[in-house]
Amino acid sequence: MKKILFAASECVPFIKTGGLADVVGSLPKYFNKEEYDVRVIMPKYLCIKESLRSQMKYVTHFYTDFYWRTQYVGVLEMEYEGVHFYFVDSEFYFGGPWPYGNMYEDIEKFCFFSKAVLSILPLIGFKPDIIHCHGWMTALAPLYIKKAYKDEPSFRDAKVVFSVFEDDFKESFNADFVNRLVLKGVTKKDMAHLKAPVDYATLCKLAIDYSDGVIQQSENVNEEVMEYARQAGKPILEYQTPETFAEACNEFYDKVWETEQK
């Protein structure tokens, strides 16, 4: 049985601001449960409805050094419509009235989320064969997986898939800002693409560099990003209609899994 972990910033029915939440909430239901164990991990936002938050069960917690602080990381779980969900709890990052806000704060928030996800996996006993990172919010996760956590037994052999959505943002930042968020085990060479100004395309290209496959999840995405993936020779799943996507994604996972690790 193949084990797949979806890492995402939002998911129906918990929180939704766009199509990413629909994909993450619906796709796991389409996999044959005798062949695939698909689970989802996302932030435990304070703005999730209380009727859903009250169903989440505490699993464990720990503290992690991030940026210049020591941060609490809680882990909760629940099953919803046959799908197993994990939630990353941090009131510092996820305690606001809305999942997104100031872009500078969001970059830090989702870098923290990516690190927390990978720190949680050894504690929950789930060893994914494929880690599917959804959207720019998880753009640093592939780098972390292949570099900072490359020797972690829980997922050192896992393949990484990165989905590109129609979630292009217009802001840019000084490279030093993002460089401050990298982890031990990541070198300046690994971050070669993060040259000022760091923008949406730059982050996505970094994710593609350390992914084993790329999915064009929305019909209209940043073409610079997709062309970069094609030039990199990565396996690509081009845009699919909602009617064909589940089956195509299933086949794509098999293709990525069978591709020799570079």
N, C-alpha and C positions, 0 to 999 in steps of 0.2 A: 504494500500500500504506500503510495506517495503522500508525503505530508507537505502541505503548502501553507505558508503564513502570509496573510495580507497585512501590510503595515500602511495605515492611512490616517489622515487627519480628520476624516468625517465618514459617516456611514448611516444610512437609513436603517432603523427608525430613530436612532439616537440623536443625530444632528445632521442637518443638511443645509448647504448654501448653494450647491450646484450639482452637476451631473456626476462628479466623482462619488458622492455619497450614494447615488443610485446604483452605480456599478459595484461598489464594494458591498453594498447591502444585498444585492440580488445575485451576483455571480456565484458565490459559494453554494447556493441551493441547487445549481444545475449540474454539479459534479456527482458522479456515481459514488455513493458513500462506501461501497464495497471496494473501490479502487483508490479513492482520494479522501484524505482527512484535511479539510480546508478550514483554517481558523483565522480570526481577524483580531488585530490589536490596534487600539486607537486611544486617544486621550480621554480621560474621564473629566469632561468639562462640567463645571458647576451649572452651566446653562442647560444641560440635559434634563428633561422632564423628571420630576421627582418620582413619578410612577415607574420609570425605568431605572433610575438610580437606586431605588429602594430594593430592587431585585438583584443587584450586584452583590456578590459575596467576597468578602476579604480573603485573600490568599496569603500574602506576605508583604513585607516592606523592607527597605534598606536605605542607606544614604550613599550618595555618590558625589564626587567632586566634579563640578562643572563650572566653566568660566572661572570666577574667583570665589565661588561660594560652595558650601556643602549643602546639597539639596536632598530633601526627602523624596523617595519614590515609593508609592504604594502600588500594589497589584490587586486588582479585583477581577472577577470573572462572572459570566452568566451564560446560559444557553437561551437562544431566541430562535424560534422556528427551525430547530434542528441544527443551528450553527453555533459553534463555541466562540465566545468573544472574551478577550482580555482587555482590561482598561488600565492605563497608566495614570496614577493619581498624583497630582502635584498642584496644590492650591496656588502656589507661587506663580506657576505658568498657566494653569488651566482654570483659574478661579474667576475669570472675568465674565461679563454678561454676553459675550459673543466669542466664537472660536478665533476670529481674526481681528486684527486692529492695526496698530502702527507697524509698518513693514519691518522696521529695524528690530522691533520687539518680536515680531513673528519669526524672523530668521533665527534668533536666539532660541525661541520657544521650540521650534521644530528641530533644531540641532539637538537640543536637550531630549526631545522625544525620540529621535533616532538612537541616541546613546542609551536611553532608558530601555528601549525595546530590546536591544542586544544584550543589555545587562540582565534583563528579566528572563530571557530564554533558558539559561542554565538552571534557573530556580523553579520552573514550572514543568520540567520534564518533557517538553515538546521539542523534538529535533527535526526541524523542517528540511526537506530536500530542496525546496524552492522558497525563496523569500521574495515576494512580489511587492515592490515599493510603488506607491501610487502618488504621482504628482510631485511638484517641486518641493513640497513640504518634507518629503523623504529623500531629497536629492543627495544628502551627505551619507545616508545609510549604506549605499553600495561601497563607498570609500572606506567607511568604518569597518564593514564586514571583511573586505579584502585586505585591509592593512592593520588597523588598530586591534581587530579581533580575529586575525587570521589563524590563530592557534587555538581558538575556543572550540572544544570538542562538540558542542551542541550544534554548531552550524559551519564548521570550517570546510566541509565538503558541499555545502549548499550552493545551488545556482541562484543568481540574482536576476530578476526581471524588473525593468523600470517602465512605468506607463507614463506617457506624455499626454496631458489633458489640455483643454482650452482654458488654461489658468494663468496665462501670461500676465506678469505684472510689469509696470513701467519704471519703477524705482531702480536705482543702482546705488552701490555702496563702495566705499574704499576697501580694497583687498585686505587691509589690516584688520578690519572688523571681522570678516569671516575667518581669517587666519587665527584669531584669538579663540575661535570655537573648535579648533581641531584637537584631536586626542593624541596621547602618547602612542608612538608607533607610526604616526603619519609624518612624512618628511615634506620639506618644501618642494621637492621634485614631484611628490604625489599630488601636490596642489598647484601644479604648473599652470593650470587654466585660470586660476583665481588671481588674475591680474586686474588692477583697477582700470575702469570701474567694473565691479562685479554686478551682473544683471541676471535676468531670468535665463537667457540662453547660456550664459556661463555656468550657472549652477546645473542646468540640465545636461550640458556637455560633460561636466565632471561626473554626474551620475552614470552617463552612458559609458564613460571610460572604464568604469568598474562593474558594469553590468554584463550579464551573459546573453541577454536578449532585451529587445525594446518593443513596446507596443504603442502604436498610435491609437490612443483611446477615444479621442474626439475627432470629428470630421475636419474641423478647422483648428489646426495647431500651428505653433511657430515652425515654419518651414526650414529655417536655418538649423533648428535642432534636429529635425528628421533627416535632413540632408547630411548632417554630421554623422548621424548613426549609420546611414547608408555607406558613407565613405569609410567609416571605421570597420565595415564588414561584419557588423553584428547581425545575428538573426533578427528579423523584423516582422512583426505582424502588423500589416497595414490596416487602416481603418475598416471596421466591419459594422454592418448594420446591427441593431439590437437583436434581430431575428437570427443572425448567423454567428454572433460573437461568442456565445458560450461554447459551441462546438469547435470553433476556430481556436479559441483560447486553450481548450483542452489539448488539441493537437499541437499547439505551439509549445505548451509546457513539455510535452514529450520530446519535441524537437530540441528544445534548449537543454533538457536533461541528457539527451544523447550526444550533444555537442561536446567535444573534448575540451576540458578546462584549459584555458590559456594561462 
